[in-house]
Amino acid sequence: MKIVITVFNIVFCCAIYGQSNPLEFIKTRPSFKTKTVSGSKKDSLFVIKNRPNINLNIYKQYKSWPEKELMDRYTESVFFYTDEDSEHTYYTLQWIDPIVIYIDKSYAVEVKLKLAEFIKQLNSIKNLDISITNNIDNANYYIKKSDKTFDNKFYNFTNKVLKSNFVFNNANYNIIKGGNNHIKGCSLEINTNNISSNSKITNVLNHALLLSLGRFFILPDYDNSNSFLSKNYIGSSTVSDFDLQILKIHYNYIFNYPIQSSIFRELLKL
């Protein structure tokens, strides 16, 4: 029986990720609502057929110069230079449920207030809903402190200051995946022992949060210090327009299944 289940899973996964038609990833998904039926005291659940809520124009507007840089950086960060033939292929990762953040009580009130102000700037992104809760039981995103030593060896820096300020030398996040490989939870831990101020803690927190919204990869050779895709991101209380557009592309549509770069390129041609 175990062998049969394993074979089924392999076939099922191949059917999903081997799909070459991009339209298979944007099929209509039904939504539901409750409605009181006349003569009944109970609510009944009705299925509503919706058209796919995908705006292909949001992709097309970034295909021309100079906007093309934004789309290029987006695809590089999400798929990290891989495709279906790579030894390890990276797929889109998206949150499908509202993100409810609980920040540990050990953090200063100032840090919590600045986080609340920061995420308000993301309200314009459709399909992305972020809030903060004081009840850990209601959260699916937990921010805590850690005594772990974080020392990322992948990225190179021109000086010690840039290296010490690098987000993954101060923090780490772990994503929890749910059905169809979508994100259902996350834990973010920051070693605040070597961070000199609440302002710098906030910069690290904001950077890590933005990356965790789609398992975005930091680009090794991207020097735009105003973008969270750069290893030299300076951190700011304001989300840059460039970064907002990156997130709007990512959450333009919640795909039925994670897609790889070749499928995404086909979507750009539609």
Salt bridges, closest charged atoms under 4 A:
GLU24 OE1 - LYS27 NZ 2.85
GLU69 OE2 - ARG73 NE 3.96
ASP72 OD2 - LYS68 NZ 2.90
GLU76 OE1 - ARG73 NH1 2.98
GLU110 OE2 - LYS114 NZ 3.01
ASP151 OD2 - LYS153 NZ 2.84
GLU189 OE2 - LYS148 NZ 3.02
GLU266 OE2 - LYS269 NZ 3.25
